[in-house]
Amino acid sequence: MRVFPNAKINIGLNITEKRPDGYHNIETVFYPISLSDELSVDLMDKHLSTANQSDYRFLLSGMNTNEDPEKNLVIKAYRLLQKEFELGPIDVSLKKNIPFGAGLGGGSSDAAFTLGALNQLFDLELSYDKLESLAANLGADCPVFIKNKVIYAEGVGDVFRSVDLSLNGYFLMLIKPDIFIPTPEAYASVKPNKPQNSLLEIIKKPVKDWKNLVTNDFEVSVFKRYPEIEIIKQQLYQHGALYASMSGSGSSVYGIFDQLPVVPKNFEKYFTYVDSF
């Protein structure tokens, strides 16, 4: 079974308060994009299983290929389901195309798509609600990719509401510099603040009006420590973006354009991705 776990961008990200449990409440819109990894999940051949002396074979290629398989969210998803169901040995291959540490949810998407693939492969008949509940054990962003639709999220990013937002007809340019920002570090520098206007209301306005209205609260502290990321955002506007923002806690920055953008030469040293929405 072959699937394509896709990335997401955050349209707006407000850190509204710090919770008693140490986590933060947020509000954001998760918007799926077409940049995706390539994941295959199949039953392992019995002879291979015996030779491997393992309940899985995991082939990882592309980016971030040095990771211990047991730390990868794909195998963690398999282990999670094993706690409730008897699963046979699996043969897994994952090609990473989504950059790591980019605020794009690549690992979370891999985990969610693995749960969905295993649900079908072993005829578990798990509902979307059950899959979302399971995915929440693997990471705050993971449930987003179960239904994989545009959603408004609150709480720690796990309370969902449907939102009527379409960027069809617009174009995306995504830039990822060679900078890794640990999420705990990003949260540690943020001062929670409840916005005066709801993000749900702001995104109803035309995209060209978002520039001074739709904000990512991580940008203030991240730009201060990594000015290169702020420069990328400024340059996206200089090259015609209607709206530009860091996604999640970074370090990727995206621009939304009303016509297909050309990647500037000064961006060629970065990971870049251009596509229509």
PyRosetta script that sets phi, psi and omega in degrees:
from pyrosetta import init, pose_from_sequence

init()
pose = pose_from_sequence("MRVFPNAKINIGLNITEKRPDGYHNIETVFYPISLSDELSVDLMDKHLSTANQSDYRFLLSGMNTNEDPEKNLVIKAYRLLQKEFELGPIDVSLKKNIPFGAGLGGGSSDAAFTLGALNQLFDLELSYDKLESLAANLGADCPVFIKNKVIYAEGVGDVFRSVDLSLNGYFLMLIKPDIFIPTPEAYASVKPNKPQNSLLEIIKKPVKDWKNLVTNDFEVSVFKRYPEIEIIKQQLYQHGALYASMSGSGSSVYGIFDQLPVVPKNFEKYFTYVDSF")
pose.set_psi(1, 124.3)
pose.set_omega(1, -177.1)
pose.set_phi(2, -114.3)
pose.set_psi(2, 129.0)
pose.set_omega(2, 178.8)
pose.set_phi(3, -133.8)
pose.set_psi(3, 167.6)
pose.set_omega(3, -174.7)
pose.set_phi(4, -128.9)
pose.set_psi(4, 87.7)
pose.set_omega(4, 179.9)
pose.set_phi(5, -63.8)
pose.set_psi(5, 118.7)
pose.set_omega(5, -174.5)
pose.set_phi(6, -96.8)
pose.set_psi(6, 162.7)
pose.set_omega(6, 178.2)
pose.set_phi(7, -85.8)
pose.set_psi(7, 176.1)
pose.set_omega(7, 174.0)
pose.set_phi(8, -139.2)
pose.set_psi(8, 160.0)
pose.set_omega(8, 167.2)
pose.set_phi(9, -119.1)
pose.set_psi(9, 156.5)
pose.set_omega(9, 173.2)
pose.set_phi(10, -97.4)
pose.set_psi(10, 124.7)
pose.set_omega(10, 171.2)
pose.set_phi(11, -100.8)
pose.set_psi(11, 102.9)
pose.set_omega(11, -173.4)
pose.set_phi(12, 76.9)
pose.set_psi(12, 140.8)
pose.set_omega(12, 175.1)
pose.set_phi(13, -155.1)
pose.set_psi(13, 101.9)
pose.set_omega(13, -179.4)
pose.set_phi(14, -104.1)
pose.set_psi(14, 125.6)
pose.set_omega(14, 175.1)
pose.set_phi(15, -90.5)
pose.set_psi(15, 103.9)
pose.set_omega(15, -168.5)
pose.set_phi(16, -87.8)
pose.set_psi(16, -32.0)
pose.set_omega(16, 179.2)
pose.set_phi(17, -168.7)
pose.set_psi(17, 156.9)
pose.set_omega(17, 173.6)
pose.set_phi(18, -94.4)
pose.set_psi(18, 132.5)
pose.set_omega(18, -176.1)
pose.set_phi(19, -87.3)
pose.set_psi(19, 159.8)
pose.set_omega(19, 177.1)
pose.set_phi(20, -59.3)
pose.set_psi(20, -26.9)
pose.set_omega(20, -179.1)
pose.set_phi(21, -83.0)
pose.set_psi(21, 3.2)
pose.set_omega(21, 177.8)
pose.set_phi(22, 95.2)
pose.set_psi(22, -16.2)
pose.set_omega(22, 177.2)
pose.set_phi(23, -82.4)
pose.set_psi(23, 175.5)
pose.set_omega(23, -179.3)
pose.set_phi(24, -120.1)
pose.set_psi(24, 141.6)
pose.set_omega(24, 170.2)
pose.set_phi(25, -85.0)
pose.set_psi(25, 141.5)
pose.set_omega(25, -177.8)
pose.set_phi(26, -134.1)
pose.set_psi(26, 170.2)
pose.set_omega(26, 163.0)
pose.set_phi(27, -137.4)
pose.set_psi(27, 134.6)
pose.set_omega(27, -177.2)
pose.set_phi(28, -160.3)
pose.set_psi(28, 163.5)
pose.set_omega(28, 170.6)
pose.set_phi(29, -112.7)
pose.set_psi(29, 122.8)
pose.set_omega(29, 174.7)
pose.set_phi(30, -91.0)
pose.set_psi(30, 123.6)
pose.set_omega(30, -178.4)
pose.set_phi(31, -122.0)
pose.set_psi(31, 113.7)
pose.set_omega(31, -179.9)
pose.set_phi(32, -65.5)
pose.set_psi(32, 143.1)
pose.set_omega(32, 174.3)
pose.set_phi(33, -125.7)
pose.set_psi(33, 169.5)
pose.set_omega(33, -170.3)
pose.set_phi(34, -83.4)
pose.set_psi(34, -14.4)
pose.set_omega(34, 175.8)
pose.set_phi(35, -57.7)
pose.set_psi(35, 125.2)
pose.set_omega(35, -172.5)
pose.set_phi(36, -145.6)
pose.set_psi(36, 155.4)
pose.set_omega(36, 168.7)
pose.set_phi(37, -84.4)
pose.set_psi(37, 174.4)
pose.set_omega(37, 177.8)
pose.set_phi(38, -123.7)
pose.set_psi(38, 118.2)
pose.set_omega(38, -173.7)
pose.set_phi(39, -125.2)
pose.set_psi(39, 127.6)
pose.set_omega(39, 174.3)
pose.set_phi(40, -118.7)
pose.set_psi(40, 130.3)
pose.set_omega(40, 178.8)
pose.set_phi(41, -130.8)
pose.set_psi(41, 118.1)
pose.set_omega(41, -178.3)
pose.set_phi(42, -138.7)
pose.set_psi(42, 164.2)
pose.set_omega(42, 173.1)
pose.set_phi(43, -68.1)
pose.set_psi(43, 138.4)
pose.set_omega(43, 179.8)
pose.set_phi(44, -78.9)
pose.set_psi(44, 137.4)
pose.set_omega(44, 174.7)
pose.set_phi(45, -57.7)
pose.set_psi(45, 135.9)
pose.set_omega(45, -175.7)
pose.set_phi(46, -58.2)
pose.set_psi(46, -39.5)
pose.set_omega(46, 179.9)
pose.set_phi(47, -66.0)
pose.set_psi(47, -39.2)
pose.set_omega(47, 178.8)
pose.set_phi(48, -67.5)
pose.set_psi(48, -38.5)
pose.set_omega(48, 179.0)
pose.set_phi(49, -60.9)
pose.set_psi(49, -43.5)
pose.set_omega(49, 179.2)
pose.set_phi(50, -65.0)
pose.set_psi(50, -41.9)
pose.set_omega(50, -179.2)
pose.set_phi(51, -68.1)
pose.set_psi(51, -36.0)
pose.set_omega(51, -177.4)
pose.set_phi(52, -74.8)
pose.set_psi(52, -27.9)
pose.set_omega(52, -172.8)
pose.set_phi(53, 53.2)
pose.set_psi(53, 40.3)
pose.set_omega(53, -178.9)
pose.set_phi(54, -147.0)
pose.set_psi(54, 160.4)
pose.set_omega(54, 179.1)
pose.set_phi(55, -92.7)
pose.set_psi(55, 6.9)
pose.set_omega(55, 173.4)
pose.set_phi(56, -156.9)
pose.set_psi(56, 156.0)
pose.set_omega(56, 166.4)
pose.set_phi(57, -120.9)
pose.set_psi(57, 130.2)
pose.set_omega(57, -174.4)
pose.set_phi(58, -126.1)
pose.set_psi(58, 114.6)
pose.set_omega(58, 177.8)
pose.set_phi(59, -108.5)
pose.set_psi(59, 118.8)
pose.set_omega(59, -177.2)
pose.set_phi(60, -115.3)
pose.set_psi(60, 130.3)
pose.set_omega(60, 179.0)
pose.set_phi(61, -137.9)
pose.set_psi(61, 173.9)
pose.set_omega(61, -177.7)
pose.set_phi(62, 85.6)
pose.set_psi(62, -131.5)
pose.set_omega(62, -178.2)
pose.set_phi(63, -85.3)
pose.set_psi(63, 155.9)
pose.set_omega(63, 172.0)
pose.set_phi(64, 55.7)
pose.set_psi(64, 52.1)
pose.set_omega(64, -172.7)
pose.set_phi(65, -91.8)
pose.set_psi(65, 2.8)
pose.set_omega(65, -176.5)
pose.set_phi(66, -97.8)
pose.set_psi(66, 7.1)
pose.set_omega(66, -174.6)
pose.set_phi(67, -76.1)
pose.set_psi(67, 143.3)
pose.set_omega(67, 171.7)
pose.set_phi(68, -62.3)
pose.set_psi(68, 124.6)
pose.set_omega(68, -177.5)
pose.set_phi(69, -52.9)
pose.set_psi(69, -36.5)
pose.set_omega(69, -178.0)
pose.set_phi(70, -67.8)
pose.set_psi(70, -15.5)
pose.set_omega(70, 177.7)
pose.set_phi(71, -94.7)
pose.set_psi(71, -9.4)
pose.set_omega(71, 179.9)
pose.set_phi(72, -77.3)
pose.set_psi(72, 140.4)
pose.set_omega(72, -176.2)
pose.set_phi(73, -65.8)
pose.set_psi(73, -22.3)
pose.set_omega(73, 175.6)
pose.set_phi(74, -64.3)
pose.set_psi(74, -48.7)
pose.set_omega(74, 179.5)
pose.set_phi(75, -71.4)
pose.set_psi(75, -34.1)
pose.set_omega(75, 175.8)
pose.set_phi(76, -62.0)
pose.set_psi(76, -36.5)
pose.set_omega(76, 176.7)
pose.set_phi(77, -65.3)
pose.set_psi(77, -41.1)
pose.set_omega(77, 176.9)
pose.set_phi(78, -62.1)
pose.set_psi(78, -46.7)
pose.set_omega(78, 179.4)
pose.set_phi(79, -62.6)
pose.set_psi(79, -37.6)
pose.set_omega(79, -179.7)
pose.set_phi(80, -62.3)
pose.set_psi(80, -45.6)
pose.set_omega(80, 179.2)
pose.set_phi(81, -68.5)
pose.set_psi(81, -30.4)
pose.set_omega(81, 178.2)
pose.set_phi(82, -62.4)
pose.set_psi(82, -23.5)
pose.set_omega(82, 179.0)
pose.set_phi(83, -68.5)
pose.set_psi(83, -24.3)
pose.set_omega(83, -176.9)
pose.set_phi(84, -113.0)
pose.set_psi(84, -21.2)
pose.set_omega(84, -174.0)
pose.set_phi(85, -135.6)
pose.set_psi(85, 153.0)
pose.set_omega(85, 174.0)
pose.set_phi(86, -85.9)
pose.set_psi(86, 106.7)
pose.set_omega(86, -178.5)
pose.set_phi(87, -107.3)
pose.set_psi(87, 139.2)
pose.set_omega(87, 176.2)
pose.set_phi(88, -76.2)
pose.set_psi(88, 171.0)
pose.set_omega(88, 178.2)
pose.set_phi(89, -62.4)
pose.set_psi(89, 145.0)
pose.set_omega(89, -177.8)
pose.set_phi(90, -124.2)
pose.set_psi(90, 153.7)
pose.set_omega(90, 176.5)
pose.set_phi(91, -113.7)
pose.set_psi(91, 114.7)
pose.set_omega(91, -172.6)
pose.set_phi(92, -122.5)
pose.set_psi(92, 137.2)
pose.set_omega(92, 169.7)
pose.set_phi(93, -131.4)
pose.set_psi(93, 138.9)
pose.set_omega(93, -177.9)
pose.set_phi(94, -135.2)
pose.set_psi(94, 120.1)
pose.set_omega(94, 172.7)
pose.set_phi(95, -104.2)
pose.set_psi(95, 118.6)
pose.set_omega(95, -177.2)
pose.set_phi(96, -87.6)
pose.set_psi(96, 117.3)
pose.set_omega(96, 173.8)
pose.set_phi(97, -112.6)
pose.set_psi(97, -23.0)
pose.set_omega(97, 179.0)
pose.set_phi(98, -82.9)
pose.set_psi(98, 125.3)
pose.set_omega(98, -178.5)
pose.set_phi(99, -60.5)
pose.set_psi(99, 148.1)
pose.set_omega(99, 177.8)
pose.set_phi(100, -84.8)
pose.set_psi(100, 145.5)
pose.set_omega(100, 177.9)
pose.set_phi(101, 64.8)
pose.set_psi(101, 39.3)
pose.set_omega(101, -174.1)
pose.set_phi(102, -113.5)
pose.set_psi(102, -7.6)
pose.set_omega(102, -174.3)
pose.set_phi(103, 76.5)
pose.set_psi(103, 23.2)
pose.set_omega(103, -176.7)
pose.set_phi(104, -108.9)
pose.set_psi(104, -4.9)
pose.set_omega(104, 175.6)
pose.set_phi(105, 73.6)
pose.set_psi(105, 25.2)
pose.set_omega(105, -176.5)
pose.set_phi(106, -59.1)
pose.set_psi(106, -48.5)
pose.set_omega(106, 179.5)
pose.set_phi(107, -65.4)
pose.set_psi(107, -39.4)
pose.set_omega(107, 178.7)
pose.set_phi(108, -63.6)
pose.set_psi(108, -40.3)
pose.set_omega(108, 178.4)
pose.set_phi(109, -64.8)
pose.set_psi(109, -42.9)
pose.set_omega(109, 176.9)
pose.set_phi(110, -56.3)
pose.set_psi(110, -44.4)
pose.set_omega(110, -179.2)
pose.set_phi(111, -63.6)
pose.set_psi(111, -47.4)
pose.set_omega(111, -178.0)
pose.set_phi(112, -63.6)
pose.set_psi(112, -42.6)
pose.set_omega(112, 179.7)
pose.set_phi(113, -68.5)
pose.set_psi(113, -31.4)
pose.set_omega(113, 175.7)
pose.set_phi(114, -64.9)
pose.set_psi(114, -44.1)
pose.set_omega(114, 177.2)
pose.set_phi(115, -58.4)
pose.set_psi(115, -44.3)
pose.set_omega(115, 179.2)
pose.set_phi(116, -64.1)
pose.set_psi(116, -41.0)
pose.set_omega(116, 180.0)
pose.set_phi(117, -66.1)
pose.set_psi(117, -43.1)
pose.set_omega(117, 178.9)
pose.set_phi(118, -66.7)
pose.set_psi(118, -34.2)
pose.set_omega(118, 176.9)
pose.set_phi(119, -59.3)
pose.set_psi(119, -41.7)
pose.set_omega(119, 178.7)
pose.set_phi(120, -76.6)
pose.set_psi(120, -42.8)
pose.set_omega(120, -174.7)
pose.set_phi(121, -60.9)
pose.set_psi(121, -38.8)
pose.set_omega(121, -176.6)
pose.set_phi(122, -106.2)
pose.set_psi(122, 12.4)
pose.set_omega(122, 177.2)
pose.set_phi(123, 50.7)
pose.set_psi(123, 49.7)
pose.set_omega(123, -177.3)
pose.set_phi(124, -79.3)
pose.set_psi(124, -21.1)
pose.set_omega(124, 177.9)
pose.set_phi(125, 57.8)
pose.set_psi(125, 40.1)
pose.set_omega(125, 178.1)
pose.set_phi(126, -81.2)
pose.set_psi(126, 138.2)
pose.set_omega(126, 179.3)
pose.set_phi(127, -76.2)
pose.set_psi(127, 166.1)
pose.set_omega(127, 175.3)
pose.set_phi(128, -58.0)
pose.set_psi(128, -41.9)
pose.set_omega(128, -179.0)
pose.set_phi(129, -61.7)
pose.set_psi(129, -42.3)
pose.set_omega(129, 179.0)
pose.set_phi(130, -66.4)
pose.set_psi(130, -41.6)
pose.set_omega(130, 179.1)
pose.set_phi(131, -63.9)
pose.set_psi(131, -38.9)
pose.set_omega(131, 177.4)
pose.set_phi(132, -64.3)
pose.set_psi(132, -40.7)
pose.set_omega(132, 178.5)
pose.set_phi(133, -62.5)
pose.set_psi(133, -42.6)
pose.set_omega(133, 177.6)
pose.set_phi(134, -65.6)
pose.set_psi(134, -43.8)
pose.set_omega(134, -177.6)
pose.set_phi(135, -61.2)
pose.set_psi(135, -32.5)
pose.set_omega(135, -179.8)
pose.set_phi(136, -61.7)
pose.set_psi(136, -23.7)
pose.set_omega(136, 177.8)
pose.set_phi(137, -73.6)
pose.set_psi(137, -15.3)
pose.set_omega(137, -176.1)
pose.set_phi(138, -99.7)
pose.set_psi(138, -16.8)
pose.set_omega(138, 178.8)
pose.set_phi(139, 160.8)
pose.set_psi(139, 153.5)
pose.set_omega(139, -174.5)
pose.set_phi(140, -61.2)
pose.set_psi(140, -34.2)
pose.set_omega(140, -177.7)
pose.set_phi(141, -84.0)
pose.set_psi(141, -16.1)
pose.set_omega(141, -171.4)
pose.set_phi(142, -58.7)
pose.set_psi(142, -44.3)
pose.set_omega(142, -178.3)
pose.set_phi(143, -60.5)
pose.set_psi(143, -24.2)
pose.set_omega(143, -179.4)
pose.set_phi(144, -55.5)
pose.set_psi(144, -34.7)
pose.set_omega(144, -171.3)
pose.set_phi(145, -91.9)
pose.set_psi(145, 2.8)
pose.set_omega(145, 177.5)
pose.set_phi(146, -70.8)
pose.set_psi(146, -56.0)
pose.set_omega(146, 175.1)
pose.set_phi(147, -84.9)
pose.set_psi(147, -25.7)
pose.set_omega(147, 171.7)
pose.set_phi(148, 58.5)
pose.set_psi(148, 48.6)
pose.set_omega(148, 178.6)
pose.set_phi(149, -122.8)
pose.set_psi(149, 169.6)
pose.set_omega(149, 174.5)
pose.set_phi(150, -69.0)
pose.set_psi(150, 123.4)
pose.set_omega(150, -179.1)
pose.set_phi(151, -139.9)
pose.set_psi(151, 152.1)
pose.set_omega(151, 170.4)
pose.set_phi(152, -95.2)
pose.set_psi(152, 131.3)
pose.set_omega(152, -176.1)
pose.set_phi(153, -123.5)
pose.set_psi(153, 140.7)
pose.set_omega(153, 175.2)
pose.set_phi(154, -126.4)
pose.set_psi(154, -166.9)
pose.set_omega(154, -176.2)
pose.set_phi(155, 64.0)
pose.set_psi(155, -136.8)
pose.set_omega(155, 176.0)
pose.set_phi(156, -88.4)
pose.set_psi(156, 16.9)
pose.set_omega(156, -176.8)
pose.set_phi(157, 101.2)
pose.set_psi(157, 15.9)
pose.set_omega(157, -174.2)
pose.set_phi(158, -121.2)
pose.set_psi(158, 4.8)
pose.set_omega(158, 176.8)
pose.set_phi(159, -109.2)
pose.set_psi(159, 111.8)
pose.set_omega(159, -168.2)
pose.set_phi(160, -104.7)
pose.set_psi(160, 149.7)
pose.set_omega(160, 173.6)
pose.set_phi(161, -143.7)
pose.set_psi(161, 135.8)
pose.set_omega(161, 177.9)
pose.set_phi(162, -64.6)
pose.set_psi(162, 146.9)
pose.set_omega(162, 179.6)
pose.set_phi(163, -137.9)
pose.set_psi(163, 138.5)
pose.set_omega(163, -179.0)
pose.set_phi(164, -89.7)
pose.set_psi(164, 88.2)
pose.set_omega(164, -179.9)
pose.set_phi(165, -141.5)
pose.set_psi(165, 125.7)
pose.set_omega(165, 176.6)
pose.set_phi(166, -132.7)
pose.set_psi(166, 132.8)
pose.set_omega(166, 175.8)
pose.set_phi(167, -106.3)
pose.set_psi(167, 20.0)
pose.set_omega(167, 176.1)
pose.set_phi(168, -56.5)
pose.set_psi(168, 133.8)
pose.set_omega(168, -177.7)
pose.set_phi(169, 97.5)
pose.set_psi(169, -13.2)
pose.set_omega(169, 176.1)
pose.set_phi(170, -100.0)
pose.set_psi(170, 170.3)
pose.set_omega(170, -177.9)
pose.set_phi(171, -126.3)
pose.set_psi(171, 152.5)
pose.set_omega(171, -177.2)
pose.set_phi(172, -117.5)
pose.set_psi(172, 134.4)
pose.set_omega(172, 165.8)
pose.set_phi(173, -121.9)
pose.set_psi(173, 124.1)
pose.set_omega(173, -176.9)
pose.set_phi(174, -115.9)
pose.set_psi(174, 131.3)
pose.set_omega(174, -178.9)
pose.set_phi(175, -125.0)
pose.set_psi(175, 129.6)
pose.set_omega(175, 178.5)
pose.set_phi(176, -126.8)
pose.set_psi(176, 105.8)
pose.set_omega(176, 175.7)
pose.set_phi(177, -73.7)
pose.set_psi(177, 166.9)
pose.set_omega(177, -179.3)
pose.set_phi(178, -81.8)
pose.set_psi(178, 63.2)
pose.set_omega(178, -178.9)
pose.set_phi(179, -133.0)
pose.set_psi(179, 131.8)
pose.set_omega(179, 177.3)
pose.set_phi(180, -113.1)
pose.set_psi(180, 126.5)
pose.set_omega(180, -178.9)
pose.set_phi(181, -117.2)
pose.set_psi(181, 106.7)
pose.set_omega(181, 176.8)
pose.set_phi(182, -59.7)
pose.set_psi(182, 133.9)
pose.set_omega(182, -178.2)
pose.set_phi(183, -56.9)
pose.set_psi(183, -43.2)
pose.set_omega(183, 177.7)
pose.set_phi(184, -58.2)
pose.set_psi(184, -37.5)
pose.set_omega(184, 178.3)
pose.set_phi(185, -63.8)
pose.set_psi(185, -41.0)
pose.set_omega(185, -179.6)
pose.set_phi(186, -64.9)
pose.set_psi(186, -44.0)
pose.set_omega(186, -179.9)
pose.set_phi(187, -67.6)
pose.set_psi(187, -33.4)
pose.set_omega(187, -176.3)
pose.set_phi(188, -63.1)
pose.set_psi(188, -24.7)
pose.set_omega(188, -175.5)
pose.set_phi(189, -100.3)
pose.set_psi(189, 3.2)
pose.set_omega(189, -176.5)
pose.set_phi(190, -96.0)
pose.set_psi(190, 138.6)
pose.set_omega(190, 173.3)
pose.set_phi(191, -101.9)
pose.set_psi(191, 110.9)
pose.set_omega(191, -177.9)
pose.set_phi(192, -58.9)
pose.set_psi(192, 143.6)
pose.set_omega(192, -178.7)
pose.set_phi(193, -157.0)
pose.set_psi(193, 127.7)
pose.set_omega(193, 178.3)
pose.set_phi(194, -80.6)
pose.set_psi(194, 120.4)
pose.set_omega(194, -178.2)
pose.set_phi(195, -68.7)
pose.set_psi(195, 152.5)
pose.set_omega(195, 179.4)
pose.set_phi(196, -70.7)
pose.set_psi(196, -34.8)
pose.set_omega(196, -177.6)
pose.set_phi(197, -114.8)
pose.set_psi(197, 137.6)
pose.set_omega(197, -179.3)
pose.set_phi(198, -69.4)
pose.set_psi(198, 137.8)
pose.set_omega(198, 176.6)
pose.set_phi(199, -58.7)
pose.set_psi(199, -33.9)
pose.set_omega(199, 178.7)
pose.set_phi(200, -58.1)
pose.set_psi(200, -35.5)
pose.set_omega(200, 179.5)
pose.set_phi(201, -80.3)
pose.set_psi(201, -38.5)
pose.set_omega(201, -176.5)
pose.set_phi(202, -63.6)
pose.set_psi(202, -40.8)
pose.set_omega(202, -175.7)
pose.set_phi(203, -71.5)
pose.set_psi(203, -5.7)
pose.set_omega(203, 174.2)
pose.set_phi(204, -75.8)
pose.set_psi(204, -17.3)
pose.set_omega(204, 179.2)
pose.set_phi(205, -75.4)
pose.set_psi(205, 160.7)
pose.set_omega(205, 177.6)
pose.set_phi(206, -59.0)
pose.set_psi(206, 147.8)
pose.set_omega(206, -178.5)
pose.set_phi(207, -55.3)
pose.set_psi(207, -36.3)
pose.set_omega(207, -178.2)
pose.set_phi(208, -64.6)
pose.set_psi(208, -15.9)
pose.set_omega(208, 179.4)
pose.set_phi(209, -95.6)
pose.set_psi(209, -3.3)
pose.set_omega(209, -175.3)
pose.set_phi(210, -72.1)
pose.set_psi(210, -23.9)
pose.set_omega(210, -169.3)
pose.set_phi(211, -48.2)
pose.set_psi(211, -45.7)
pose.set_omega(211, -176.3)
pose.set_phi(212, -104.0)
pose.set_psi(212, 9.8)
pose.set_omega(212, -175.5)
pose.set_phi(213, -120.1)
pose.set_psi(213, -39.6)
pose.set_omega(213, -177.2)
pose.set_phi(214, -96.3)
pose.set_psi(214, 115.0)
pose.set_omega(214, -172.7)
pose.set_phi(215, -121.7)
pose.set_psi(215, 158.3)
pose.set_omega(215, 172.4)
pose.set_phi(216, -117.1)
pose.set_psi(216, 112.0)
pose.set_omega(216, -174.1)
pose.set_phi(217, -63.9)
pose.set_psi(217, -18.9)
pose.set_omega(217, 178.2)
pose.set_phi(218, -71.3)
pose.set_psi(218, -22.0)
pose.set_omega(218, -171.4)
pose.set_phi(219, -62.6)
pose.set_psi(219, -37.9)
pose.set_omega(219, -175.8)
pose.set_phi(220, -56.5)
pose.set_psi(220, -53.3)
pose.set_omega(220, -177.7)
pose.set_phi(221, -76.3)
pose.set_psi(221, -37.1)
pose.set_omega(221, -179.1)
pose.set_phi(222, -66.7)
pose.set_psi(222, -43.1)
pose.set_omega(222, 179.7)
pose.set_phi(223, -63.6)
pose.set_psi(223, -34.8)
pose.set_omega(223, -179.9)
pose.set_phi(224, -64.7)
pose.set_psi(224, -38.4)
pose.set_omega(224, -177.8)
pose.set_phi(225, -87.3)
pose.set_psi(225, -30.8)
pose.set_omega(225, -178.3)
pose.set_phi(226, -127.5)
pose.set_psi(226, 77.3)
pose.set_omega(226, -175.8)
pose.set_phi(227, -60.6)
pose.set_psi(227, -21.6)
pose.set_omega(227, 178.4)
pose.set_phi(228, -60.5)
pose.set_psi(228, -34.1)
pose.set_omega(228, -179.2)
pose.set_phi(229, -69.5)
pose.set_psi(229, -39.2)
pose.set_omega(229, 177.0)
pose.set_phi(230, -64.5)
pose.set_psi(230, -38.9)
pose.set_omega(230, 179.2)
pose.set_phi(231, -61.9)
pose.set_psi(231, -40.4)
pose.set_omega(231, 177.9)
pose.set_phi(232, -60.7)
pose.set_psi(232, -43.7)
pose.set_omega(232, 179.0)
pose.set_phi(233, -61.1)
pose.set_psi(233, -44.8)
pose.set_omega(233, 179.6)
pose.set_phi(234, -61.3)
pose.set_psi(234, -40.1)
pose.set_omega(234, -178.5)
pose.set_phi(235, -69.9)
pose.set_psi(235, -31.1)
pose.set_omega(235, 174.7)
pose.set_phi(236, -61.6)
pose.set_psi(236, -41.1)
pose.set_omega(236, 176.2)
pose.set_phi(237, -65.6)
pose.set_psi(237, -40.1)
pose.set_omega(237, 179.4)
pose.set_phi(238, -62.5)
pose.set_psi(238, -28.4)
pose.set_omega(238, -179.3)
pose.set_phi(239, -95.2)
pose.set_psi(239, 14.3)
pose.set_omega(239, 168.7)
pose.set_phi(240, 106.4)
pose.set_psi(240, 7.6)
pose.set_omega(240, 179.1)
pose.set_phi(241, -63.6)
pose.set_psi(241, 137.2)
pose.set_omega(241, 173.3)
pose.set_phi(242, -75.7)
pose.set_psi(242, -35.0)
pose.set_omega(242, 179.3)
pose.set_phi(243, -147.9)
pose.set_psi(243, 140.0)
pose.set_omega(243, 178.0)
pose.set_phi(244, -138.4)
pose.set_psi(244, 146.3)
pose.set_omega(244, -177.4)
pose.set_phi(245, -161.8)
pose.set_psi(245, 155.1)
pose.set_omega(245, 166.4)
pose.set_phi(246, -74.6)
pose.set_psi(246, 145.5)
pose.set_omega(246, 177.3)
pose.set_phi(247, -97.8)
pose.set_psi(247, 130.4)
pose.set_omega(247, -179.3)
pose.set_phi(248, 57.5)
pose.set_psi(248, -136.7)
pose.set_omega(248, 178.3)
pose.set_phi(249, -94.2)
pose.set_psi(249, 14.9)
pose.set_omega(249, 176.2)
pose.set_phi(250, 88.4)
pose.set_psi(250, 179.8)
pose.set_omega(250, 11.5)
pose.set_phi(251, -101.7)
pose.set_psi(251, 9.1)
pose.set_omega(251, 179.9)
pose.set_phi(252, -76.3)
pose.set_psi(252, 149.8)
pose.set_omega(252, 177.7)
pose.set_phi(253, -129.0)
pose.set_psi(253, 139.4)
pose.set_omega(253, 179.8)
pose.set_phi(254, -125.3)
pose.set_psi(254, 156.0)
pose.set_omega(254, 172.8)
pose.set_phi(255, -125.8)
pose.set_psi(255, 143.5)
pose.set_omega(255, 175.2)
pose.set_phi(256, -106.7)
pose.set_psi(256, 125.8)
pose.set_omega(256, -174.8)
pose.set_phi(257, -121.1)
pose.set_psi(257, 154.7)
pose.set_omega(257, 176.2)
pose.set_phi(258, -93.4)
pose.set_psi(258, -1.5)
pose.set_omega(258, 172.0)
pose.set_phi(259, -146.1)
pose.set_psi(259, 158.4)
pose.set_omega(259, -174.8)
pose.set_phi(260, -59.8)
pose.set_psi(260, 117.6)
pose.set_omega(260, -177.5)
pose.set_phi(261, -83.2)
pose.set_psi(261, 154.1)
pose.set_omega(261, 173.6)
pose.set_phi(262, -102.1)
pose.set_psi(262, 133.1)
pose.set_omega(262, -178.6)
pose.set_phi(263, -68.5)
pose.set_psi(263, 119.3)
pose.set_omega(263, 178.4)
pose.set_phi(264, -64.1)
pose.set_psi(264, 152.3)
pose.set_omega(264, -178.1)
pose.set_phi(265, -59.6)
pose.set_psi(265, -34.7)
pose.set_omega(265, -178.2)
pose.set_phi(266, -70.8)
pose.set_psi(266, -9.9)
pose.set_omega(266, 175.8)
pose.set_phi(267, -93.4)
pose.set_psi(267, -7.9)
pose.set_omega(267, -174.0)
pose.set_phi(268, -65.5)
pose.set_psi(268, -20.1)
pose.set_omega(268, 178.6)
pose.set_phi(269, -78.1)
pose.set_psi(269, -9.7)
pose.set_omega(269, -178.9)
pose.set_phi(270, -103.0)
pose.set_psi(270, 166.9)
pose.set_omega(270, 165.9)
pose.set_phi(271, -69.7)
pose.set_psi(271, 127.2)
pose.set_omega(271, 179.7)
pose.set_phi(272, -130.1)
pose.set_psi(272, 148.5)
pose.set_omega(272, 179.3)
pose.set_phi(273, -146.0)
pose.set_psi(273, 128.6)
pose.set_omega(273, 179.5)
pose.set_phi(274, -128.4)
pose.set_psi(274, 132.9)
pose.set_omega(274, 178.9)
pose.set_phi(275, -163.7)
pose.set_psi(275, 169.7)
pose.set_omega(275, 172.7)
pose.set_phi(276, -87.8)
pose.set_psi(276, 157.6)
pose.set_omega(276, 176.4)
pose.set_phi(277, -79.9)
pose.dump_pdb("model.pdb")
